Amino acid sequence: MEIIHTVEAKALVELQKRDTAIDALAARTAAIPAAIAALNAAFARKKASMSAAREALQTLQVKKKDSELKIAEAEEGIRKHQRELNLVKDNNAFKALLSEIENDKKGKDELETVVLFLLEEIDKASVQDKATQAEVKQMEAGLKSEIAALEVSSKEFSSKLESARAERAAAASAITPDLLEKYENIRTNRGGLAVAPAHEDPATPGKFSCGGCHMSLTPQKTLDIKKTDTLTFCQDCRCLMYLEKTLFS
Ligand SMILES: [Zn+2]
């Protein structure tokens, strides 16, 4: 069978238009939960980066405090050894104490360099900490309204789908059952598209292609699609083609 000649050709094209719209709406509705989950996941990642920034800052602050304590210890050591310096009479003991004091001073200098470095790092970490906190706050406000909008859309789509499906059922019930069955079978096998318009190439008048698979029509198919009340099987994808200007003029 290469063509279907029927006065119901138009009704079948209209049914396909309804089904295509319903499929698109159903797909948009089905995508909403995943979109909400993706928003929540992105927010969770942002919150995790905020915690990491806070932890990095706190670690630096602990290191700085630790170094400052060691500096205080070194200073105490220097004072203690300087007091002892005044009491010793022995030359060797005096030299040993001087050496201890020198070591303490060296250690203290090194620790002060570390503290200066840590202060710079703390400044940077603090900026990062504040920035991520602000980002989380901003994202949280946006997140709530985005999710609310998606939920509103979901409800709207669902109610539109319900009425579209009811109208579709009424339209389908007016079509001869045999023809409807053919249509449904092709639709099932072709991912939802049973009936597709044939398109004329604007650059090459008289050259037509299938709206389902975009393959060029054979000369015979090109004649068939111009017949009134006719649906023509595509030789490549087996969908039913029609010519808009023939069918609806
Ligand atoms: Zn085709």
Boltz pocket constraint, residues with backbone or C-beta under 6 A from the ligand:
constraints:
  - pocket:
      binder: B
      contacts: [[A, 210], [A, 211], [A, 212], [A, 213], [A, 214], [A, 215], [A, 234], [A, 235], [A, 236], [A, 237], [A, 238], [A, 239]]
      max_distance: 6.0
